[in-house]
Amino acid sequence: MSVSYKRLFELLIDRDITTVQLQQNAGYSANITTRLRNDDYVSMESIEKICSTLRCGVDDILEFVPRDKRRSL
């Protein structure tokens, strides 16, 4: 299984929030934004900051997908 943060970026679009605004408000580095864009590992601490800032649940910003399906997204 792999993690996809596609839901996060859709949520940001729906709420008209840029990744830079989220980064500044949640207090994490630009490196985390890059990791999110690449569906790379992000610590639970960063996930917690994002969810707290957006007032949402984890399932609103990420989903687990089979590795084979991730390549076709």
TASUL-V225249 format. One record per pair of residues at least 12 apart in sequence whose ideal C-beta (glycine too) atoms are under 10 Angstrom apart, sorted by the first residue. I is the first residue (numbers start at 1). J is the second residue. D is the distance in Angstrom with one decimal. If there is no record, write none. Layout:
i-><I | I>
j-><J | J>
d-><D | D>
This chain:
i-><1 | 1 | 1 | 1 | 1 | 1 | 1 | 2 | 2 | 2 | 2 | 2 | 2 | 2 | 2 | 2 | 2 | 2 | 2 | 3 | 3 | 3 | 3 | 3 | 3 | 3 | 3 | 3 | 3 | 3 | 4 | 4 | 4 | 4 | 4 | 4 | 4 | 4 | 5 | 5 | 5 | 5 | 5 | 5 | 5 | 5 | 5 | 5 | 5 | 5 | 6 | 6 | 6 | 6 | 6 | 6 | 6 | 6 | 7 | 7 | 7 | 7 | 7 | 7 | 7 | 8 | 8 | 8 | 8 | 8 | 8 | 8 | 8 | 8 | 8 | 8 | 8 | 8 | 9 | 9 | 9 | 10 | 10 | 11 | 11 | 11 | 11 | 11 | 12 | 12 | 12 | 15 | 15 | 17 | 17 | 19 | 19 | 19 | 19 | 19 | 20 | 21 | 22 | 22 | 22 | 22 | 22 | 23 | 23 | 23 | 23 | 24 | 25 | 25 | 25 | 25 | 25 | 26 | 26 | 26 | 26 | 26 | 26 | 26 | 26 | 26 | 27 | 27 | 27 | 27 | 28 | 28 | 28 | 28 | 28 | 28 | 28 | 28 | 29 | 31 | 32 | 32 | 32 | 32 | 32 | 33 | 36 | 36 | 36 | 39 | 39 | 39 | 39 | 42 | 42 | 44 | 47 | 47 | 50>
j-><63 | 64 | 65 | 66 | 67 | 69 | 70 | 39 | 40 | 63 | 64 | 65 | 66 | 67 | 68 | 69 | 70 | 71 | 73 | 36 | 39 | 40 | 41 | 42 | 47 | 62 | 63 | 64 | 65 | 70 | 39 | 62 | 63 | 64 | 65 | 69 | 70 | 73 | 35 | 36 | 37 | 38 | 39 | 40 | 42 | 47 | 50 | 61 | 62 | 63 | 36 | 39 | 61 | 62 | 63 | 65 | 70 | 73 | 56 | 58 | 59 | 60 | 61 | 62 | 63 | 22 | 36 | 37 | 42 | 47 | 50 | 51 | 54 | 56 | 60 | 61 | 62 | 63 | 36 | 37 | 61 | 60 | 61 | 50 | 54 | 56 | 60 | 61 | 50 | 54 | 61 | 54 | 56 | 53 | 54 | 32 | 33 | 34 | 36 | 37 | 33 | 53 | 36 | 49 | 50 | 53 | 54 | 36 | 49 | 50 | 53 | 53 | 49 | 50 | 52 | 53 | 54 | 46 | 47 | 48 | 49 | 50 | 51 | 52 | 53 | 54 | 46 | 49 | 52 | 53 | 42 | 43 | 45 | 46 | 47 | 49 | 50 | 53 | 46 | 46 | 45 | 46 | 47 | 49 | 50 | 46 | 50 | 61 | 62 | 62 | 65 | 70 | 73 | 61 | 62 | 58 | 61 | 62 | 62>
d-><9.9 | 4.8 | 7.0 | 6.4 | 7.1 | 9.8 | 9.2 | 6.6 | 9.9 | 9.7 | 7.1 | 5.7 | 7.3 | 5.0 | 9.4 | 8.4 | 4.7 | 9.3 | 9.9 | 9.6 | 6.0 | 8.5 | 7.8 | 7.9 | 9.7 | 5.5 | 7.4 | 6.1 | 7.6 | 8.7 | 5.5 | 6.6 | 5.4 | 7.7 | 5.1 | 8.8 | 6.3 | 6.7 | 8.8 | 4.6 | 7.6 | 9.0 | 5.9 | 9.2 | 7.7 | 9.5 | 9.3 | 6.5 | 5.4 | 8.5 | 9.9 | 8.2 | 9.3 | 8.4 | 7.4 | 8.9 | 9.8 | 6.9 | 9.4 | 9.8 | 7.9 | 6.2 | 5.4 | 6.2 | 5.9 | 8.5 | 6.4 | 9.7 | 9.9 | 9.5 | 7.0 | 9.7 | 8.3 | 9.1 | 7.9 | 3.9 | 6.6 | 9.8 | 7.9 | 7.9 | 8.9 | 9.5 | 9.2 | 9.7 | 6.6 | 6.8 | 6.1 | 6.3 | 9.9 | 8.2 | 9.2 | 7.4 | 9.5 | 9.2 | 7.8 | 9.8 | 5.1 | 9.7 | 7.9 | 8.1 | 8.0 | 9.5 | 9.4 | 9.3 | 6.8 | 6.5 | 7.3 | 9.7 | 9.8 | 9.4 | 9.6 | 9.6 | 9.0 | 9.5 | 9.7 | 5.0 | 8.9 | 7.8 | 10.0 | 9.2 | 4.2 | 5.4 | 9.0 | 7.4 | 4.1 | 8.1 | 9.5 | 6.1 | 9.9 | 8.3 | 8.9 | 9.3 | 8.6 | 5.2 | 10.0 | 5.8 | 7.7 | 9.5 | 9.0 | 9.9 | 9.9 | 5.2 | 9.7 | 8.8 | 8.7 | 9.9 | 8.4 | 8.9 | 9.0 | 9.0 | 8.9 | 6.8 | 8.7 | 9.9 | 8.5 | 9.1 | 7.3 | 7.3 | 9.3>
